[in-house]
Amino acid sequence: MEPLSNKLVIATRNPGKILEFRRILDAISSGAIELIGIDQFPHLVDVEEAGTSFEENALLKARYTAKMTGLPSISDDSGLCVDALGGAPGIFSARWAGTHGDDLANVKKVLDELRDVPDVKRGAHFICVAALVMPDGREQLAEGRFEGKILRAPVGNSGFGYDPIFAPLGMSISSAEMSAQEKDSVSHRGKSLRAIAPHVIEILGGLG
């Protein structure tokens, strides 16, 4: 099958996610895939994450973007799942404190809710589900997990979201103290994008 294009639209406006997507997919494809942000399509609106799972939300965003741009689109839905909170905030991670994307407020709320939880019960993991959707309706999903625990205070200045309060399993630092390359190698988003990369490369014509 002849490739339609080597262009791939990243269906997110989150600057932290865009940096990770570009870094990880550029490494996988040796730069052969042209990654395009949705900011280049002013007519696109933000899709409401109305799904009940990471899979549904990732597909909602990628399907809409593929339909509106006529290009292959990739999106993800990700979140922090805290054992002591019954898996919350989960799919509500980005708006856990009430306002979408308020990282500081979200982190504070998690720490407040875990104030009396002992260290041995502060287990948590990140989940990322990546969705690749073609304009002709072909779809592919891939999931990645990042195991660890919740710290008692934010540490580190890298990353975004809950990174400053998340210590990866077996490590004594937060994911906000890791280099970009270290984080990509073990993170939920890195794992999901590496899992879906062969399908991206195949669909876009055997690039890489």
C-alpha positions in Angstrom: 0.0 0.0 0.0 1.4 3.4 -0.9 1.7 5.8 2.0 -0.6 8.8 1.9 1.8 11.0 3.8 4.5 10.9 6.4 2.6 13.5 8.4 1.2 12.6 11.8 -1.0 14.9 13.9 -0.5 15.0 17.6 -4.0 15.5 19.1 -3.1 17.4 22.2 -2.5 21.0 23.3 -0.6 20.0 26.5 2.9 21.4 25.9 4.5 18.7 28.2 2.9 15.9 26.3 3.8 17.5 22.9 7.5 17.6 23.9 7.4 13.9 25.0 5.5 12.8 21.9 8.0 14.6 19.6 11.1 13.3 21.5 10.0 9.7 21.7 8.5 9.4 18.2 11.5 11.3 16.6 13.8 8.8 18.2 11.8 5.8 17.1 11.5 7.0 13.4 14.9 8.7 13.2 13.0 11.9 12.4 11.3 10.4 9.3 7.8 11.1 10.6 6.6 14.8 10.3 4.9 15.5 13.6 2.3 18.2 13.4 0.6 19.9 16.4 -3.1 20.7 16.4 -2.3 24.3 16.8 -1.7 24.3 13.0 -5.4 23.6 12.5 -7.3 26.6 14.0 -10.7 25.1 13.1 -10.3 22.3 15.6 -12.0 22.5 18.9 -11.0 20.8 22.2 -12.7 17.4 22.5 -14.5 16.7 25.7 -13.0 13.7 27.5 -16.4 12.2 28.1 -15.3 8.6 28.0 -15.3 6.3 31.0 -11.8 4.8 30.4 -8.4 5.9 29.2 -9.0 3.9 25.9 -12.3 5.7 25.2 -10.9 9.2 25.8 -7.8 8.6 23.7 -9.9 7.3 20.8 -12.3 10.3 21.1 -9.5 12.7 20.5 -7.7 10.8 17.8 -10.9 10.0 15.8 -12.0 13.6 15.8 -8.6 14.9 14.8 -8.2 12.4 12.0 -11.7 13.2 10.7 -11.2 17.0 10.7 -7.6 17.0 9.3 -7.8 14.1 6.9 -4.4 12.9 8.3 -3.3 10.1 10.6 -3.7 11.2 14.2 -2.3 10.0 17.5 -3.6 10.9 20.9 -3.3 9.6 24.4 -5.1 9.6 27.6 -3.1 9.2 30.8 -3.4 9.5 34.5 -2.2 8.8 37.9 -3.8 5.9 39.8 -3.2 5.9 43.6 -3.8 2.7 45.5 -5.0 4.3 48.7 -7.5 6.4 46.7 -9.0 3.4 45.0 -7.3 4.1 41.7 -8.2 7.8 41.7 -7.7 10.4 40.3 -7.4 8.1 37.2 -9.2 9.5 34.1 -9.8 12.7 36.1 -6.1 13.3 36.7 -5.9 16.5 34.7 -8.9 18.1 36.5 -8.7 16.5 39.9 -8.7 19.8 41.8 -11.5 21.2 39.6 -9.7 23.2 36.9 -8.3 21.4 33.9 -4.5 21.5 33.7 -3.9 23.1 37.1 -0.8 21.0 38.0 -0.1 22.7 41.3 -3.6 22.4 42.6 -3.9 18.7 41.5 -0.6 17.8 43.2 -1.7 19.6 46.4 -5.0 17.8 46.5 -3.4 14.3 46.1 -0.9 15.2 48.9 -3.7 16.5 51.2 -5.7 13.3 50.7 -2.7 11.1 51.5 -1.5 13.2 54.4 -2.2 10.4 57.0 -1.3 7.4 54.7 1.9 5.7 55.7 4.7 5.3 53.3 4.1 1.5 52.8 0.6 2.2 51.5 1.4 5.0 49.1 1.8 2.8 46.0 0.7 4.3 42.7 1.1 4.0 39.0 0.7 6.0 35.9 -1.3 4.6 32.9 -1.0 5.9 29.3 -3.1 4.6 26.5 -2.1 5.8 23.0 -4.5 5.7 20.1 -3.6 5.9 16.5 -6.4 6.6 14.1 -6.4 6.8 10.3 -8.8 8.8 8.2 -10.1 5.6 6.6 -11.1 4.3 10.1 -8.2 2.0 10.9 -7.3 2.2 14.6 -4.7 0.9 17.0 -4.3 1.1 20.8 -1.3 0.5 23.1 -1.0 0.8 26.8 2.0 1.6 29.1 2.3 1.5 32.9 4.8 3.3 35.2 4.9 1.8 38.7 6.0 3.7 41.8 4.8 5.5 44.9 3.7 9.0 46.1 6.2 11.1 47.9 5.2 13.4 50.8 6.3 16.6 49.1 7.1 17.7 45.5 10.8 17.3 44.4 12.4 18.2 41.1 11.8 20.7 38.3 11.6 18.5 35.2 8.5 16.9 33.7 5.0 18.1 34.4 1.8 17.1 36.1 2.3 14.7 39.0 5.9 14.0 38.2 7.3 15.9 41.3 5.5 13.7 43.7 5.9 10.3 42.0 8.9 8.2 42.8 9.4 5.4 40.2 9.6 1.8 41.6 13.1 1.0 42.9 14.3 4.6 42.7 15.0 7.2 45.3 14.2 10.2 43.1 11.0 11.7 41.7 10.3 11.4 38.0 10.7 15.2 37.9 14.4 14.7 38.8 15.0 12.3 35.9 16.5 13.4 32.6 14.2 13.3 29.6 16.0 10.2 28.2 15.8 8.4 31.5 12.1 9.1 31.9 11.3 8.2 28.3 12.9 4.8 28.8 10.7 3.7 31.6 7.6 6.0 31.6 4.0 5.0 30.8 4.0 7.3 27.7 7.3 6.0 26.5 6.1 2.4 26.8 2.8 3.1 25.0 4.4 5.0 22.2 7.1 2.4 21.6 4.4 -0.2 21.5 2.4 1.7 19.0 5.4 2.9 16.9 5.6 -0.2 14.6 2.0 0.4 13.6 2.7 4.1 13.0 5.7 3.2 10.8 3.8 0.6 8.9 0.8 2.8 8.2 3.0 5.7 7.2 4.7 3.6 4.6 7.6 1.8 6.3 9.4 4.8 7.5 12.4 4.5 9.8 
